[in-house]
């Protein structure tokens, strides 16, 4: 049995929820980001091909490591077995009672950019 750890990372990216599996997760060298390295995808010998996982394979092809903003991370779990990586589209109106935490679009007032000096 392998001693390598396996993590399931769920995060938001461009309005969709991503669920990926990786060997290493750490607080990144970039402040405010989670570093994800060593993505793991299903075996190529599987008879059934999941289009969502194939999309993720293409999206992360050639990526050694990527960084996710901390506020986009939903959860990180250490797991025993690998599952299927997938992209979950956003729910249609009225299907969910969960909404994302509000994030301010503009910086604080009085930062010198208002033209009033």
Backbone as a ProteinNet text record, in pm:
[ID]
protein_1_A
[PRIMARY]
XXXXXXXXXXXXXXXXXXXXXXXXXXXXXXXXXXXXXXXXXXXXXXXXXXXXXXXXXXXXXXXXXXXXXXXXXXXXXXXXXXXXXXXXXXXXXXXXXXXXXXXXXXXXXXXXXXXXX
[TERTIARY]
84	0	87.9	48.9	126.1	108.4	218.8	214.2	182.6	165.1	136.1	-4.2	-14.2	-144.2	-220.1	-350.8	-437	-541.3	-558.7	-651.7	-758.4	-880.4	-989	-1006.6	-994.2	-1005.3	-1128.2	-1216.1	-1334.9	-1320.2	-1330.1	-1315.3	-1400.7	-1428.1	-1504.1	-1408.5	-1444.8	-1368.5	-1465.9	-1474	-1559.4	-1703.9	-1758.1	-1898.4	-1929.9	-1828.9	-1850.7	-1771.4	-1817.7	-1750.7	-1661.9	-1534.2	-1437.8	-1407.4	-1401.1	-1359.8	-1244	-1123.8	-1005.1	-934.1	-849	-770.1	-622.7	-546.4	-405.8	-324.8	-195.4	-104.4	-54.8	-44.3	8	-78.4	-106.7	-179.4	-108.6	-83.5	-12.8	-52.4	-20.8	-36.2	71.6	32.5	125.7	221.7	327.3	422.2	360.9	251.6	177.7	76	82.1	-6.3	-152.4	-233.7	-376.5	-413.9	-319.8	-346.4	-313.5	-386.7	-359	-289.5	-177.9	-98.1	-141	-174.1	-217.9	-119.7	-66.3	35.7	11.6	48.5	37.5	-104.5	-173	-311	-316.7	-423.7	-444.5	-576.1	-570.7	-691.3	-708.7	-828.7	-861	-769.7	-768.6	-686.7	-735.1	-642.1	-678.3	-736.8	-727.6	-778.4	-928.4	-990.2	-1132.8	-1213	-1317	-1401.1	-1493.6	-1542.4	-1633.8	-1553.2	-1569.6	-1497.4	-1593.4	-1554.2	-1636	-1597.6	-1690.9	-1656.9	-1610	-1662.6	-1621.5	-1474.9	-1435.5	-1295.4	-1203.1	-1247.9	-1168.2	-1147.5	-1250.7	-1239.5	-1134	-1135.7	-1036.7	-895.7	-880.8	-748.8	-692.9	-777.7	-733.3	-702.7	-787.3	-767	-636.4	-601.4	-481.7	-364.3	-374	-265.9	-139.2	-28.7	98.1	114.5	15.7	23.6	90.1	200.6	272	211.9	175.8	124.7	33.3	-74.9	-159.3	-200.8	-244.9	-279.4	-426.7	-495.2	-637.1	-649.8	-720.7	-740.8	-812	-766.1	-822.9	-973.5	-1025.8	-1169.6	-1249.8	-1183.5	-1253.5	-1259.1	-1180.8	-1177.2	-1299.4	-1371.3	-1487.1	-1442.3	-1363.9	-1312.6	-1197.4	-1114.7	-1003.5	-1012.4	-1020	-1030.8	-914.5	-857.9	-763	-846.3	-830.5	-914.5	-831.8	-899.2	-834.9	-819.4	-929.2	-929.7	-964.4	-915.4	-944.1	-1086	-1152.7	-1283.8	-1271.5	-1381.5	-1382.1	-1371.5	-1271.9	-1261.4	-1373.1	-1430	-1544.4	-1562.7	-1638.4	-1679.9	-1830.4	-1878.1	-2021	-2073.6	-2165.1	-2217.9	-2300.2	-2315.6	-2393.8	-2540.2	-2609.3	-2751.9	-2835.2	-2944.5	-3037.9	-3111	-3168.6	-3239.9	-3344.4	-3341.8	-3441.1	-3407.3	-3297.6	-3264.2	-3177.1	-3115.7	-3025	-3056.8	-3037.1	-3055.1	-2919.5	-2811.1	-2676.3	-2630.1	-2572.5	-2517.7	-2374.9	-2289.9	-2151.8	-2141.5	-2037.2	-2011.4	-1986	-2049.3	-2030.9	-1887	-1835	-1699.1	-1708	-1644.6	-1652.4	-1582.9	-1644	-1587.2	-1490.1	-1520.7	-1439.1	-1361.1	-1247.4	-1166.2	-1229.8	-1166	-1221.4	-1222.3	-1316.7	-1327	-1208.4	-1175.6	-1067.5	-929.2	-918.7	-787.3	-710.7	-765.2	-695.2	-727.8	-817.9	-847.9	-979.5	-1045.1	-1176	-1165.5	-1045.8	-1028.6	-1047.8	-1093.1	-1112.3	-991.5	-904.2	-785.1	-765.6
-118.8	0	124.3	223.9	346.1	436.1	502.3	596.4	737.6	756.6	889.8	933.1	1057.2	1111.8	1153.2	1153	1192.7	1289.4	1400.8	1504.3	1528.9	1554.6	1599.2	1748	1829.7	1973.9	2020.1	2093.3	2149.1	2300.3	2363.7	2508.4	2565.1	2696.5	2765.4	2826.1	2815.1	2876.1	2919.3	3048.1	3105.6	3056.6	3059.3	3025.3	2877.3	2792.4	2648.5	2591.1	2478.5	2410.9	2300.2	2302.7	2202.9	2107.8	1979.4	1878.7	1801.9	1816.9	1751.1	1674.6	1581.6	1502.4	1531.7	1547.7	1583.1	1517.6	1506.5	1446.2	1546.7	1674.5	1773.5	1899.1	1948.8	2074.1	2149.9	2278.8	2356.9	2503.1	2577.9	2722.1	2768.6	2834.6	2871.6	2981.5	2994.4	3102	3236.6	3234	3355.7	3378.8	3493.3	3523.6	3515.2	3440.4	3430.3	3320.7	3234.6	3127.7	2991.1	2888.7	2750.2	2687.2	2620.8	2558	2412.5	2370.7	2233.6	2174.4	2056.2	1994.9	1845.1	1787.8	1643.3	1596.4	1654.8	1613.8	1466	1400.8	1258.3	1242.2	1170.6	1141.8	992	948.1	806.3	731.7	600.7	515.6	520.6	512.8	513.1	380.2	278.4	146.1	132.1	234.7	226.5	218.2	138.4	123.6	242.9	299.4	412.9	541	633.5	759.8	868.4	941	1050.8	1179.4	1241.9	1362.7	1478.5	1488.2	1594.2	1577.8	1453.9	1429.3	1450.6	1413.4	1435.6	1585.3	1663.9	1809.7	1864.4	1813.8	1858.2	1815.9	1695.9	1650.2	1744.6	1785.4	1877.9	2015.2	2062.1	2194.9	2202.8	2095.4	2095.7	2022	1993.7	1925.8	2011.3	1951	2021.6	2109.3	2111.9	2194.1	2113.5	2165.4	2099.1	2136	2261.9	2315.1	2431.5	2448.7	2565.8	2621.1	2746.2	2818.6	2859.5	2838.1	2872.4	2978.9	3088.5	3187.9	3123.8	3156.7	3095.5	3113.2	3228.1	3251.9	3168.5	3105.6	3020.9	2874.3	2837.7	2699.3	2670.6	2563.5	2521.9	2426.5	2325.3	2231.4	2151.4	2099.2	2011.9	1892	1771.8	1648.6	1556.6	1494.4	1386.1	1258.9	1186.6	1071.6	945.3	831.1	700.5	662.6	684.9	643.7	761.4	752.3	854	836.5	946.8	946.2	1005.5	1043.1	1101.6	1252.9	1310.3	1456.1	1506.3	1621.7	1670.2	1819.9	1874.5	2013.9	2013	2083.8	2087.4	2224	2228.5	2358.6	2423	2555.2	2623.2	2580.6	2577.9	2539.8	2645.6	2600.7	2693.5	2771.1	2882.4	2967.5	2886.7	2900.8	2835.5	2692.2	2634.7	2496.3	2483.3	2591.5	2583.1	2691.5	2658.9	2759.1	2806.6	2772.8	2812.6	2920.4	3027.6	3132.2	3161.1	3206.2	3234.9	3353.6	3354.7	3464.2	3590.5	3702.7	3824.4	3875.2	3915.3	3967.5	4109.5	4207.9	4345.2	4357	4433.2	4451	4567.9	4670.8	4790.1	4798.7	4868.5	4889.5	4990	5015.1	5110.9	5252.2	5333.2	5472.4	5552.1	5658.6	5745.6	5693.8	5612.5	5558.5	5650.7	5771.6	5868.5	5858.3	5767.6	5748.8	5817.1	5884.1	5942	6073.2	6128.6	6256	6375.4	6354.2	6461.1	6461.3	6558.3	6561.6	6692.9
0	0	0	-73.4	-87.7	33.8	72.5	184.1	137.2	6.7	-44.5	-4.5	37.4	74.2	-51.4	-39.8	-149.8	-96.3	-165.3	-121.9	-228.3	-181.1	-268.4	-240.5	-346.2	-333.2	-410.8	-344.9	-409.4	-403.8	-522.5	-529.6	-642.8	-634.3	-737.4	-838.9	-966.7	-1074.8	-1183.5	-1207.6	-1311.3	-1301.4	-1179.9	-1158.1	-1150.1	-1165.5	-1157.1	-1040.8	-991.7	-881.6	-938.9	-904.4	-950	-834.9	-863.3	-765.8	-828.4	-770.4	-823.7	-712.7	-753.2	-659.4	-683.9	-573.6	-585.8	-474.1	-498.4	-399.8	-296.9	-333.7	-240.4	-241.1	-121.1	-102.5	8.6	-15.7	85.8	75.1	180.7	173.5	76.9	-29.1	-134.3	-94.5	-173.1	-154.5	-190.3	-265.9	-298.1	-186.8	-123.9	-11.7	-54.8	21.1	-4.9	-102.7	-137.8	-233.7	-174.9	-219.4	-183.9	-303.7	-278	-383.2	-398.8	-520	-548.1	-648.9	-615.8	-700.1	-710.9	-823.7	-843.1	-865.5	-963.3	-992.4	-1029.3	-984.5	-1009.3	-1083.6	-1195.1	-1272.7	-1282	-1324	-1334.1	-1429.9	-1415.1	-1500.1	-1644	-1738.3	-1879.5	-1923.5	-1839.1	-1875.9	-1847.7	-1793	-1763.3	-1892.6	-1892.3	-2009.7	-2029.4	-1920.1	-1927.4	-1910.6	-2005.8	-2002	-1956.8	-1852.1	-1800.2	-1873.8	-1947.8	-2023.3	-1935.6	-1813.7	-1722.8	-1684.1	-1655.2	-1617.7	-1737.1	-1855.6	-1976.2	-1999.5	-1972.6	-1986.1	-1889.7	-1766.1	-1667.9	-1707.8	-1761.8	-1807.7	-1912.4	-2006.3	-2110.8	-2053.3	-1960.7	-1902.3	-1823.4	-1753.4	-1669.8	-1734.2	-1862.8	-1933.1	-1928.3	-1887	-1879.1	-1756	-1666.4	-1545.2	-1434.8	-1383.3	-1275	-1139.4	-1125.9	-998.9	-1031.8	-955.3	-974.4	-839.8	-841.6	-719.5	-725	-614.3	-602.9	-493.7	-520.5	-414	-294.2	-174.1	-53.5	-43.9	-87	-74.9	-174.4	-272.6	-369.5	-325	-223.6	-177.1	-90.1	-124.2	-46.2	63.2	25.4	125.6	68.2	160	125.4	218.9	161	240	207.4	309.2	285.1	272.3	161	131.7	115.7	127.6	112.5	-34.8	-111	-251.1	-340.7	-462.1	-562.2	-614.6	-636.1	-700	-839.1	-895.3	-1029.5	-1017.7	-1082.9	-1088.8	-1177.4	-1140.6	-1217.7	-1203	-1296.8	-1293.2	-1275.4	-1174.4	-1144.5	-1186.4	-1284.7	-1327.7	-1216.9	-1222.5	-1119.3	-1127.1	-1013.4	-1015.3	-1086.8	-1143.8	-1208.2	-1100.1	-1137	-1040.5	-963.6	-832.1	-748	-708.7	-761.9	-729.7	-604.7	-560.8	-447.8	-345.4	-220.2	-115.8	-63.5	-134.7	-97	-193.1	-139.3	-225.4	-181.1	-274.9	-238.4	-144.1	-63.9	27.4	-54.2	-20.2	-100.2	-91.4	-205.7	-214.5	-268.9	-202.9	-253.4	-388.5	-478.8	-611.6	-611.9	-534.3	-532.5	-402.4	-408.2	-289.6	-196.2	-83.4	13.7	-43.1	5.5	-38.6	17.4	-53.9	-7.1	-39	-144.4	-179	-275.9	-300.4	-383.6	-531.8	-569.3	-711.3	-752.8	-661.4	-693.2	-768.6	-777.6	-847	-755.4	-632.8	-534.9	-442.7	-460.8	-377	-312
[MASK]
+++++++++++++++++++++++++++++++++++++++++++++++++++++++++++++++++++++++++++++++++++++++++++++++++++++++++++++++++++++

